[in-house]
Amino acid sequence: MTIAEAAVVDAGPIPAVLFDLDGTLVDPAGGITGGIAHALRAMDLPVPEPAVLDRMVGPKLADGLVGIVGVPEALVPTVIAEYRSWYADRGMAMSVVYPGMKELLGELRTRGVKLAVATQKPEHLARTLLAHHGLAACFDIIRGSHTDESLMPGDPGYRAGKAEIISSALVGLAGPDRAVMVGDRHQDVNGARANGLDCIGVAWGFAPDGELEAAGAAGVVHSSAELLQALAGELSVPGAGEAASGTV
């Protein structure tokens, strides 16, 4: 099924949709995990196996370095600086937009849906990445984490996480009556629920099997066409264990 073939019911689409970035709109294609591995090697720190590095896509980078990889807090700023240098030079260019997502965004905008990005990536980098892929103009609001990624809980200016970022995006959208979050990790689901929103999970991201369902996602979709139908209210979003047609 193509985007054009997915009809919207008479009630119309949800008036506002918030999207996660990495793992939802854009496939980092090794641009994140490769950069983290590079930064760890540059600091003579152990590089974990790929499955562990994949878990780094989604959480705030500083939190993931400490909580997932075990980097000492004192070394976090240097590791992040090394990572960001590599990401700017090589990692961003490795990323690709997931199939059908650019067309989906265009279709939603044509139908008058307000669109926002709510990502743990620093806001200025989110804007740069979206512009790189020609997606920035699709969004009314782009919200991300603080520019200083080395900030830890308790530091002035620290942004607590996805719930706060989603809240900021909703304020920027002028508090729509109805909105839904779309994301690929449990942070997206938890952040949405903290703001009274449902979250539709996408199966093409970085969540381990069952993570989205366990977090309470409204359902999980497996293609951009299926996502459009779910947002339009035409399709009951498949839940845990249900088969879905289409590929991403």
Buried (B, 14 or more C-beta within 10 A) or exposed (E): EEBEEBEBEEEEBBBBBBBBBBBBBBBBEBBBBBBBBBBBEBBEBEBBEEEBBBBBBBBBBBBBBBEBBEBEEEBBBBBBEBBBBBBEEBBBEBBEBBBBBBBBBEBBBEBEBBBBBBBBBBBEBBBBBBEBBEBBEBBBBBBBBBEBBBBEEEEEEBBEBBBBBBBBBBEBBEEBEEBBBBBBBBBBBBBBBBBEBBBBBBBBBBBEEEBBBEBBBBBBBBBBBBBBBBBBBBBEBBEEEEEBEBEB
